[in-house]
Amino acid sequence: MHCRSRVTDRHGLYTTDGSQLHAATIRAAHTGVERDIDMVHLSVRDMVANLCHAHMGKITREFDLDNGFWRTAHYDEAGRYADDIMCDWRRHGGATFESLHDIVSDYTRTIQDTADRMPDRVLRGGDWKFTPEYGTAPKSIYPPSHPPEYTYGEGHGVVPDGITHPLMAHLASSEPCPLKGGGSVCVGATPHRLAGCGTCVPFAPYEAARPACRLESHDTTDTRKANAILEMVDEMDLRLAFLCEDGARHSLLVSGDGLDMPLVYRRADAIAERFGTPLDCLVTDSESLHEMLYDDAAGNDAKRIIRCGRPLAGAISGPPGGCVPPRPAAMSRGDMLHNMDRHGFEMIVPRAYPDRSKVRAEYTITGAHFSIEPRWYITGFAVMLCKGGINWHLMLYLARTYGYEGTLYGMLEELARNGRGPGWPLSALRRSGAEPVPTEPDTVREALAVYGC
């Protein structure tokens, strides 16, 4: 697995840009705000993957050999652990960095300790078999079964029915088990097999229906914060402004020709800091707003804020069509491949994408940053920025909201060095105080040449 630079040799919880998760994001995630949950989940998933990659590989290998599965996507396993962690934290922990970090640390220690007690297994060249239909897998389980694609957020809105991750189910079992201490590990014992009885814990718990997670109560009409936002709108003489309240997070859309975007960002950030809850701000001009409101793809955040929010200044008729924006973190592999292809980043894969939704380039790019595939979040990022018909107001908004503003800044600087960078978005990032995160220049230059950007 190729770990992104932001997680290498780090033992904390970080955004895509490598900065520590903001306390306001953690509090909003704890109350159940979807996009904050997604950001926290990504940080948890990366921490688990960074600290436990080898240990998860050891555990899943033994589980697969016992049960006839064969998995190669260990980052999906980190996601499943992250789902359980998020559920435990939201159900039993506090809305603080320390509480979240303690729970993540407990899980990673358990994973590491369990893997360390397992026997080492060496698979040599003659132990493998390959066919075009099933790929490469150990001969002892050929033909292997492949688990269903990991569905992002299995644990976001639900809690485990008891303890359902195979590792945790085994550790919670009342059966005698040498992995729980006090004995040597027998050959063949795994975290998923009840030692001594030969019973396998099935893969099915990942698919099981689970009851809804208990949401903490929270004030959805924070009048002091709303009044501060209204005061900001009045002072800046904004012609059009809508405010959407989503629990602990507020979303503000402002539109006007000639707006000073970095100034609006600074004012919004000051309000968010004052009240300790997130405030995302979509700054548009009349042309970009019109494009988003009459877009025939899936919904977007401009439609969402206007449809679900309340006007603070000006008025506009409700946008046509669906308004719910895509959830970048939850895009399936098929949806990602389909939409990257639509936006100019073609890959050599089967091109049959039945019933796939149309997602804008800006959300597809954001989805790429929730993946572990460098071809998506470096090469695809560069190509789609050049060929995807970007609405830069929306692109800057999503980068700020999902914690990759510095990454976007670094990529735009590299594109500019190759004569491809858009001028005013780069200037807006510079003036807003963003710190550029370096990308991989050779990879970007090669991508631009290959894809004719």
KOLTISE-427863 format. One record per residue: x, y, z of N, C-alpha, C in turn. Coordinates in steps of 0.2 Angstrom, whole numbers, plus 2048, in hexadecimal, padded with zeros to 3 digits. Atoms other than C-alpha are relative to their C-alpha. Example, Ala and Ser with C-alpha at 12.3 -4.5 7.8 and 13.67 -1.06 7.14 Angstrom:
KOLTISE-427863
8047FA80083E7EA827804806800
7FC7FA7FF8447FB8247FC805803
***
This chain:
KOLTISE-427863
8047FA800800800800804806800
7FC7FA8008068117FC7FD805804
8037FB7FB80381D80B8018077FD
7FF7F980280082F807805804805
7FB7FD7FC80D83B80E7FE803806
8027FD7FA80284281A8007FC806
8008057FA8028328258067FD801
7F98037FF81482D823803802807
7FD7FE7FA81C82C8347FC804805
8047FC7FB80E83583D7FB7FB804
8048047FC80482E84B7FA804803
8067FC7FE7F683B84C7FB8007FB
8068008047E68408438008067FC
7FE7FA8047E984B8347FB8007FA
8047FF8067E08528258047FE7FA
7FD8018067E5850813807804800
7FB7FB8017F085F8148067FF806
7FB8017FA7F9858824800804806
8017FD7F97F28638317FC7FD804
8048047FB7EB85D8417F88027FF
8077FF8007D885B8417FE806804
8037FA7FC7CF86B8477FB7FD805
8058027FB7C68698577F98017FE
8077FF8027B687084F7FE7FB7FC
8018068047B78628427FE7FA804
8018067FB7B88558507F9801803
8067FF7FC7AA85D85A7FA7FF7FB
80680180579E85E84A8007F97FE
8008078027A384C8457FC7FC806
8038047FA79E8468577F8801800
8077FF80078D84E8557FC7FD7FA
80380380678A8458448008047FA
8007FC80678E8528378047FC7FB
7FE8048057918488278078017FE
7F97FE8037A085181F805800805
7FB8007FB7A98538308017F8802
7FF8077FF7A68408338057FD7FB
7FC8028067AE83D822808802801
7F97FE7FF7BE8478268037FD806
7FD8037FA7C08408378017F87FF
7FF8078027BE82E8308067FF7FC
7FA8018047CB831823806801804
7FB7FF7FC7D78378308017FA805
8008067FC7D382883B8037FA7FC
7FE8058057D581C82C8078007FE
7F97FF8027E68238278047FE806
7FC8017FA7EC8228398017F8801
8008088007E780F83A8047FD7FB
7FC8038067EE80C829808801801
7F97FF7FF7FF81482E8037FC805
7FD8037FB80180C83E8007F8800
8028077FF7FA7FB83B8007FC7F9
8008038077FD7F78288027F9800
7FD8078008087E882B7FC7FB804
8038047FB7FE7E283A7F97FE7FC
8078028037ED7E38308017FB7FA
7FE8058067F67DA8218007F9803
7FF8067FD7FB7CC82D7F97FD803
8078027FD7E97CB8357FC7FE7FA
8048028067E07CB8248027FA7FD
7FE8068037EB7BE81D7FE7FA803
8028067FD7E87B282A7F87FF800
8078008007D57B682A7FE7FD7F9
8018028077D57B48178017F87FF
7FE8078017DE7A38177FB7FB804
8058047FC7D279C8247F98007FD
8077FF8027C27A281B8008007F8
8008018077C77A18097FF8077FC
8007FA8037C77B48058078027FE
7FA7FD8017D57BE7FE7FF8077FE
8017F98017D67D08008078037FF
7F97FD8017E47DC7FA7FF808802
8027F97FF7DB7ED7FE800801808
7FF7FF7F97E27EF8107FE807803
8037FA7FE7DD8018107F9800802
8078017FE7CB7FB8107FF7FD807
8008037F97CF7F1820801806805
7FF7FA7FB7D58018287FA804800
8077FC8007C48098237FB7FC804
8048047FC7BB7FB82B801801808
7FE7FE7F97C57FE83B7FE807802
8027F97FE7C281083A7F8801801
8078007FF7AF80D8387FE7FE807
8018027F97AF804849803805805
7FD7FB7FB7BA8118517FB806800
8057FA8007AE81F84B7FA7FF804
8068027FC79F816853802800807
7FE8007F97A8813863801807803
7FE7F97FE7AE8258647FA804801
8067FC80079D82C8607FB7FE805
8058037FB79482086C802801807
7FD8017F97A082087B805806801
7FB7FB7FF7AD82E8787FD807801
8027F98007AD84087A8028047F9
7FF7FC8067AD84E86C807804801
7F97FD7FF7C085186F8057FC7FC
7FB8048037D084D8668037FB804
7FD8057FC7D78448757FC7FA801
8048067FF7C88398778007FC7F9
8008048067C88348648077FD7FF
7F98028017DB8328648017FA805
7FF8067FB7DA8268747FD7FA7FD
8048068037CD81B86B8047FD7FA
7FC8028067D881A85B8067FC803
7FA8037FD7E78168667FE7F9803
8028077FD7DE80886F7FF7FB7FA
8018058067D980085E8067FE7FD
7F98028037EA8018578047FC804
7FC8047FB7F27FA8667FD7F8800
8048078007E57EB8668027FD7F9
7FE8038067E97E88538077FE800
7F98018007FB7E98558027FA805
7FE8057FB7FC7DE8657FD7F97FD
8038068027F07D185D8057FD7FA
7FB8028067FB7D084D8067FD802
7F98037FD80B7CE8578007FA803
8018077FD8047BF8607FF7FA7FB
8028058058007B68508067FD7FD
7FA80380380C7AA8478018037FA
7FE7FE8068167B08397FF7FB7FA
8018058068117A88288048037FA
7FD7FE80681C7A88197FD7FD7FA
8028038068157A58088058017FA
7FA8008058227A17FB7FD7FF7F9
8028008078217A17E87FB7FB7FE
80480680281A7907E67F97FF803
8068007FC80C7947F27FA8047FC
8057FB8038037A07E67FD7FD7F9
8038028067F879D7D77FD8067FC
8037FB8047F27A97C97FC7FE7FB
8048018067E47A97BD7FD8077FE
8027F98027DD7B87B37F9801804
8077FF7FD7CB7B57BB801802807
7FF7FF7F97D17B57CD806803803
7FA7FD7FE7E27BD7CD8047FC804
7FC8047FC7EF7B87D97FE7FF807
8028027FA7EB7AF7E98047FA802
7FD8067FE7F27A17F47FD7FA7FD
8038078027EF78F7ED7FB7FD804
8048047FB7E87897FD7F8803800
8077FE7FF7D87947FB7FD8017F8
8027FF8077D77947E77FA7FC7FF
8017F98027CB79A7E07FE804806
8027FC7FA7CA7A87ED7F98037FF
8067FC8007BA7B17F2803807801
7FF7F97FF7BB7C47F17FB804804
8057FD7FC7B27CE7FE7FD8067FC
8037FA8047A67DC7F8804806802
7FC7FA7FF7AD7ED7F67FE803806
8017FC7FA7AF7F78067FB8057FF
8057FB8017A0802808802805805
7FD7FB7FB7A78128107FB802805
8057FD7FB79F8178207FB7FB803
8048057FE7988068257FE802808
8017FE7F979A80D8377FE807801
8017F97FE79581F8357FA801803
8067FE7FD78381F8387FD7FA804
8028067FD78280E8408057FE806
7FB8037FB78A80584F8007F87FF
8008078017907F384F7FB7FD804
8058047FC7847E68558047FC804
7FB8037FC78F7E18638078027FE
7F97FF8037A17E085D8007FC7F9
8018048067A07DB84A8078007FC
7FA8018047B27DE8438037F9802
7FE8077FE7B97CC843806800805
7FB7FF7FB7C87D284D7FD801807
8037FE7FA7BE7DA85A7FB7FA803
8058057FE7B17CC85A8047FA804
7FC8067FD7BF7BF85E803802807
7FD7FD7F97C77CA86C7FA800805
8058007FB7B67CB8747FD7FA802
8038067FF7B27B98738027FD807
7FF8037F97B07AF8838047F97FF
7FD8068017B87A087B808800802
7F98007FE7CA79B8818048027FA
7FD7FE8067D67A4876807802802
7F97FE7FE7E97A58778028077FE
7FE7F98017E97B686F7FF805805
8017FC7FB7E27BD87E805800806
7FB8007FB7F17B98888007FA804
7FF8067FC7F87AB8938017FA7FD
7FF8068047FC79F8868048017FA
7FD80080780679B8767FB8007FB
8058008067FE79E8658017FA7FD
8008068037F978E85D8018027F8
8007FF8087FD78C84A7F98007FE
8068008037EE7918417FB805803
8057FC7FD7E679C84E8018077FD
8007F98037E17AD8477FB804805
8047FC7FD7D87BC84E7F87FF7FE
8078018027C87B68457FE7F8801
8018077FF7C97A384A8007FF808
8008017F97C379E85B8057FA802
7FB8058007D27948607FE7FA804
8028067FC7CF7828667FA7FD7FD
8078038027BE78085E7FF8007F8
8008008087C278384B7FA8047FD
8067FC8037B378F8498038077FD
7FE7F98037B679E83D7FB805801
8047FA7FF7AF7AF8407FF8027F8
8017FF8077A67B282F8018087FE
7FF7FA8027A97C18247F9804800
8077FD8017967C58247FF806805
8027FB7FC7967D18338018077FC
7FF7FA80379C7DF8277FA8027FC
8067FF80478C7DD81E7F9801804
8068007FC7807DC82D7FD807801
8037FA7FF7737E9830801801807
7FE7FE7F97767F38407FB806802
8047FB7FE76C7FF84A8038077FF
7FD7F980176E812848804802806
7FC7FD7FB77B81B8527FD806803
8037FB7FC7758268608048077FE
7FD7FA80177883885B800804806
8007FB7FA77D8458697FB8067FE
8047FA80177185386B8048067FF
7FC7FA8017778648647FB8057FE
8047FA8027708758618008017F8
8007FE80876B87784E7FE8077FE
8027F9801766889850804804804
7FC7FC7FC7758918577FF8087FE
8027F980276E8A3857806805800
7FB7FB80077E8AC85C8057FF7FA
7FC8018067888A484E7FD8027FA
8047FE80577A8A78428008087FF
8007F980077A8B98478068037FE
7FA7FE80278C8BB8458017FF7F9
80080180778B8B48347FC8067FC
8047FB80377D8C0830803807800
7FC7F98007878CF8368068007FB
7FB8018057958C982B7FD8027F9
8037FF80778A8C981C7FE8087FF
8027F98017838DA8208068057FF
7FA7FC8007948E28238038007F9
7FC80180779B8DB8127FB8027FA
8057FE80578B8E18097FF7FB7FA
8008068047898D08017F98007FD
8067FF80377B8D07F47FC7F9800
8038077FF7778BD7F68047FC805
7FD8057FB77A8B28057FB7FC803
8048057FD7728A280B8047FC805
7FD8047FB77689981B7FC7F9801
8038077FE77388681E8037FE806
7FE8037FA77487F82F7FF7F8800
80080780077986D8318037FE806
7FE8027FA77A869843806805802
7FB7FC7FE78B86F8498048047FB
7FC7FC8057918758387FB8057FC
8047FB80378A88482F8048017F9
7FE7FF80678C88781C7FD8067FD
8027F980378C8988148018017F9
7FF7FF80778A89C8027FF8087FF
8007F980278E8AE7FC8018017F9
7FF7FF80778D8B47EB8008087FE
8007FA8027928C47E28068017FC
7FA7FF80579E8CA7D4804805804
7FB7FC7FD7AE8D17DA8017FF808
7FF8027F97AD8C97EC8087FF801
7F98027FE7BE8C87F58007FA804
8018067FD7BE8B67F88047FE806
7FC8017FA7CD8B58047FD804806
8037FC7FA7C48C380F7FA7FC802
8068047FE7B48B980F8027FA804
7FD8067FD7BE8A9814802802807
7FD7FE7FA7C78B38227FA801805
8067FE7FC7B68BA8297FD7F9802
8048067FE7AE8A98298047FB805
7FC8047FB7BD8A0831800803807
8007FD7F97BD8AD83F7F97FE804
8068027FC7AB8A98438007F9802
8008077FF7AE896842805800807
7FB8007FB7BD89984E7FC803807
8047FD7FA7B28A485A7FB7FB803
8068047FD7A489785C8037F9800
7FD8078007AF88785A7FC7FB7FC
8048058047A487F84D8028027F9
7FE7FE8077A787E83A7FC8047FD
8047FC8047A188B82E8048007F9
7FD8008067A588781C7FC8057FB
8027FA8047A389580F8017FF7F9
7FF80180779F8937FD7FF8077FD
8007F98037A48A47F47FF7FF7F9
80180180879D8A57E27FF8077FD
8027FA80479B8B27D57F97FE7FC
80680280378B8B37CA8017FA7FB
7FF8058057928A87BC8017F9803
7FF8077FD79889A7C77FA7FE804
8078027FD78889A7D17FB7FE7FB
80480280577E8997C28017F97FD
7FE80780378888A7BB7FE7FB805
8018057FC7868817CB7F87FF801
8078017FF7738847CD7FD7FD7FB
80480380676F87E7BC8047FA7FD
7FC80580277C8707BB7FB7FA800
80580680177385F7B58037FA803
7FD8067FD77F8547BF7FC7FF807
8028007F977C84F7D1800806804
8017FA7FC77885C7DE807802802
7F97FD7FE7868687E47FE804806
8017FD7F97898727F47FC8077FF
8047FA8017828827EC7F97FF800
80780280077187A7E97FE7FE807
8018027F97728727FA7FF806805
8007FB7FC7758828037FA8057FF
8057FC80176888C7FA7F97FC801
8078047FF75A87E7FA7FF7FF808
8018017F975D87A80D801805804
7FE7FB7FB76388A8147FB806800
8047FA80075B89B8178048067FD
7FC7FB80375F8AB80E801806806
7FE7FB7FC7698B88178008077FD
8007FB80476A8C48097FE7FE7F9
8028028077628C57F87FB7FA800
8058068027568B87F08027FD7FA
7FF8048067578AB7E37FB7FA800
80580580074B89E7DD8047F9801
7FD8067FE74E88C7E28037FC7FA
7FD80380675A8827D77FC7FA7FE
8048068027538757CC8047F9801
7FC8077FF7578627CE8027FF807
7FD8027F975F8597DC805805803
7FC7FB7FD7688637E98057FD804
7FB8037FB7718567F48077FF7FC
7F98018047848567EF8027F9801
7FD8077FF78E8467ED804800807
7FB8017FA79783F7FC8067FE7FE
7F98028037A983F7F68037FA803
7FC8067FC7AF8338047FC7F97FE
8038068017A28267FF7FF7FE7F9
8008028077A48257EC8037F97FF
7FE8078017A68137E78068007FB
7FB8008057B580E7DC7FD8017F9
8037FF8077A980C7CD7FE8077FF
8027F98017A281D7D08078057FE
7FA7FD8017B48247D18037FF7F9
7FD8018077BA81C7C17FC8037FB
8047FD8057AB8217B88008087FF
8007F98007AC8337BD8078037FE
7F97FE8027BF8357BB8007FF7F9
8008018087BC82E7A97FC8067FD
8047FB8037AF83B7A6803807800
7FD7FA7FF7BA8497AC8078007FD
7FA8008047C98457A18067FB803
7FB8057FD7D38387AC7FE7F97FE
8028078027D18287A28057FB803
7FB8057FE7D88187A97FE7FA7FD
8008068047DB8077A17FC7FB805
8048047FC7CD7FE7AA7F97FE7FC
8078018047BC7F67A47FC806800
8047FA8017B180479E7F97FF801
8078017FF7A17FD7A37FE802807
8027FD7FA7998087B07F9801800
8077FF8007878047B17FD804806
8047FC7FB77B8107BB805804804
7FC7FB7FC78981B7C17FE807800
8027F97FF78582C7C78058057FD
7FB7FA80278C83C7BF802804806
7FD7FC7FB7978457CB8048057FD
7FC7FA80379F8567C88077FE801
7F88017FF7B28577C6802802807
7FD7FE7FA7B48607D67FF7FB806
8028057FB7AB8537E18047F97FE
7FC8068027B58457D7807801803
7F97FE7FE7C584E7DB8007FF808
8008007F97C084F7ED8007F8802
8008077FF7BC83C7ED8067FD7FF
7F98038017CD8387E6804801807
7FC7FE7FA7D48407F67FE7FB806
8028057FA7CB8338018027F97FE
7FD8068037D48257F78077FF803
7F98017FF7E581D7FA8047FF7F9
7FD8028077E981C7E78038067FE
7FD7FA8027F68297E27FE8017F9
8027FF8067F08277D07FA804800
8067FC8007E082F7D5801807803
8007FA7FC7E583C7E28068047FE
7FB7FC8027F58427D97FF8017F8
8008008077F483D7C67F98037FE
8077FE8027E183E7C57FE807802
8017F97FE7E184E7CF8028057FB
7FD7FB8057EC8577C37FC8007FA
8048008067E38517B47F9803800
8067FD7FF7D28557BA7FF807801
7FF7F97FF7D78667BF8018037F9
7FE7FD8077DD8697AD7FA7FF7FB
8048028057CF8607A47F9800802
8068027FD7C085F7AF7FB806800
8057FB8007B78707AC7FF802807
8017FE7F97BA8767BE7FC806801
8037FA7FD7AF8827C7804802806
7FA7FF7FB7BD88A7D17FD802807
8037FE7FA7B18927DE7FE7FA804
8028077FD7AA8807E28067FC802
7FA8037FF7BC8797E1803802806
7FD7FD7FA7C38857EE7FC7FE806
8048017FB7B48827F98017F9803
7FF8077FE7B686F7F98067FF803
7FA8017FD7C88707FC801802807
8007FD7F97C687B80B7FC7FB805
8058047FC7B78708128037FA802
7FE8067FF7C08608108077FF802
7FA8017FD7D18648168067FF7FB
7FA8018047DC8648068018067FC
7FF7F98037DD8778028088007FE
7F98008017F08768048037FB7FA
7FE8058057F18677F97FE8037F9
8027FD8067E78707EB8058067FE
7FC7FA8017F287F7ED8077FD7FD
7FA8038038028747EA7FF7FE7F9
8018038077FA86C7DB8008067FB
8017FA8057F587D7D38078037FF
7F97FD8018078837D68047FC7FB
7FC80480580E8747CD7FD8017F9
8037FF8068018767BF8028077FD
7FE7FA8038068887BD8078007FE
7F98008028188847BC8017FC7F9
8008038068138797AD7FB8047FB
8047FC8058098877A57F87FE800
8078028007F88807AA7FC803806
8047FE7FA7F38887BB7FB8067FF
8047FB8007E48937BC802806804
7FD7FA7FC7E88A57C27FD802806
8047FD7FA7DB8AB7CE8007FB806
8008057FA7D989B7D8806800804
7FA8017FC7EB89A7DC801807804
8007F97FC7EB8AD7E17FC800806
8058007FA7DC8AA7EC8037FB806
7FD8057FB7E589B7F5806804803
7FB7FC7FD7F48A67F77FE805805
8027FA7FC7EB8B57FE7FC7FD806
8048027FA7E08AA80A8057FD805
7FB8027FB7F08A48138017F8800
7FF8078017F089280D8077FE7FF
7F980380180088880E8007FB7FB
80080680680487E7FE8047FA803
7FD8067FF80786C8008037FD7FA
7FD8028068148667F47FD7FA7FD
80280680380F8597E78067FD7FD
7FA80380381A84E7DC8008027F9
7FF7FD8078208587CD8017FC7FA
7FF80580682684A7C27FA7FC7FE
8068038018168417C47FB8047FD
8047FB80380C8507C08018027F9
7FE7FF8078168547B07FF7FB7FC
8018068048158437AA7F87FF7FF
8078008018028437AD7FD8057FB
8027FB8058008537A38017FE7F9
7FE80280680984C7957FC7FA7FD
80380680280183B7947F88027FE
8077FE8017EF8437957FF8067FC
8017FB8047F285178A7FD806803
8037FA7FD7EE85F7968048067FE
***
